[in-house]
Amino acid sequence: MKKHSKEPSIRLVMLPKHTNPDGDIFGGILLSMIDEAAAVEAQRQAPHRYVTVSMDSVQFHRPVHVGDVVSLWCKTLKIGRSSMQIHIDVFARPRCTGEEHQVTEATVTMVAIDDLRAAIPIYTDNCKP
């Protein structure tokens, strides 16, 4: 297993198109970003085609607003035979204060698959794409 990355998997400015009618960022936008970040981390660990099989213990701590810079940090918790468990911490930095705070977190399980969508082993050494 590779060490924890020193950079976020994704960093993005939240735009008005990401908001719900109350002016907060849709939770679904954050879930989509979490899914993408998990895919980035899985690829960083071992280059394969991956599918998301579960998104567990999603916690929304604080709202995210337009103009916030959202950063998703991933940590691989476990690599099994064909699956990988990844924890994602989501932080937002409001444009007005610049003080970053955690807004969401989740644990995602990704499975490596072949062209027929069958699970395949993850090779952490000498990866085979």
C-alpha positions in Angstrom: 0.0 0.0 0.0 1.3 3.4 -0.9 1.7 6.1 1.8 -1.0 8.8 2.3 -0.9 11.4 -0.4 0.6 14.8 0.4 -2.0 16.5 -1.9 -5.8 16.3 -2.1 -7.3 13.9 -4.7 -9.7 16.7 -5.8 -9.9 20.4 -5.1 -12.7 22.5 -6.6 -14.4 25.9 -6.1 -18.2 25.5 -5.5 -20.3 27.4 -8.0 -23.9 28.6 -8.0 -24.9 25.7 -10.3 -24.0 23.3 -7.4 -26.6 24.8 -5.0 -30.0 23.6 -3.7 -32.9 26.1 -3.5 -31.7 27.2 0.0 -28.3 28.3 -1.4 -26.3 25.4 0.1 -24.3 23.0 -2.0 -26.3 19.8 -2.8 -25.2 16.8 -0.7 -25.4 14.8 -4.0 -22.6 17.1 -5.4 -20.4 16.2 -2.5 -21.3 12.5 -2.8 -20.3 12.6 -6.5 -17.0 14.3 -5.6 -16.4 11.6 -2.9 -16.9 8.9 -5.4 -14.5 10.5 -7.9 -11.9 11.1 -5.2 -12.1 7.4 -4.2 -11.5 6.4 -7.8 -8.5 8.7 -8.0 -7.0 7.1 -4.9 -7.7 3.6 -6.1 -5.9 4.4 -9.3 -3.0 5.9 -7.3 -2.7 2.6 -5.4 -3.0 0.3 -8.4 -4.0 1.1 -11.9 -7.1 -0.9 -12.8 -10.7 -0.2 -13.8 -12.7 0.2 -10.6 -16.4 0.3 -9.6 -17.9 1.6 -6.4 -19.6 -1.1 -4.5 -20.5 0.8 -1.3 -20.3 4.2 0.3 -20.5 3.7 4.1 -20.8 5.9 7.1 -21.3 9.2 5.1 -21.4 12.0 7.6 -22.4 15.6 6.7 -20.9 17.9 9.5 -21.4 21.4 8.1 -23.0 23.0 5.0 -20.8 24.1 2.0 -21.5 27.4 0.3 -20.9 29.0 -3.1 -17.3 30.2 -3.3 -16.0 27.7 -0.9 -12.9 25.8 -2.0 -13.6 22.1 -1.3 -10.6 19.7 -0.9 -11.0 15.9 -0.7 -8.3 14.0 1.1 -8.1 10.2 0.8 -6.6 7.5 2.9 -6.5 3.9 1.8 -7.6 1.9 4.9 -7.3 -1.6 3.5 -6.5 -3.4 0.2 -8.0 -6.9 -0.1 -7.8 -9.4 -2.9 -10.0 -7.4 -5.3 -11.4 -4.6 -3.2 -10.0 -1.5 -1.6 -11.5 0.5 1.3 -10.8 4.2 1.2 -11.7 6.9 3.7 -12.4 10.4 2.3 -12.3 13.6 4.5 -13.9 16.6 2.8 -12.8 20.1 3.9 -14.1 23.5 2.8 -12.3 26.8 2.9 -14.8 29.7 2.8 -13.7 32.7 0.7 -14.6 35.1 3.5 -12.5 33.6 6.3 -10.0 31.4 4.6 -10.2 29.0 7.6 -10.6 25.4 6.4 -13.0 23.1 8.3 -14.2 19.5 7.8 -17.6 19.4 6.2 -18.1 15.7 5.2 -16.5 12.3 5.5 -17.2 8.9 4.1 -15.7 5.4 3.6 -15.9 3.9 0.1 -15.3 0.4 -1.1 -13.9 0.1 -4.7 -13.5 -3.2 -6.6 -11.1 -3.8 -9.4 -12.8 -5.2 -12.5 -11.9 -6.5 -16.0 -13.5 -5.7 -19.3 -16.3 -8.2 -18.5 -16.9 -6.4 -15.2 -15.7 -9.4 -13.2 -13.7 -8.8 -10.1 -10.0 -9.2 -10.5 -7.1 -9.3 -8.1 -5.4 -6.0 -7.1 -1.7 -6.2 -7.7 0.0 -3.7 -5.3 3.4 -4.7 -6.7 4.0 -4.8 -10.5 0.4 -3.6 -11.2 -1.2 -4.9 -14.3 -3.7 -2.5 -15.9 
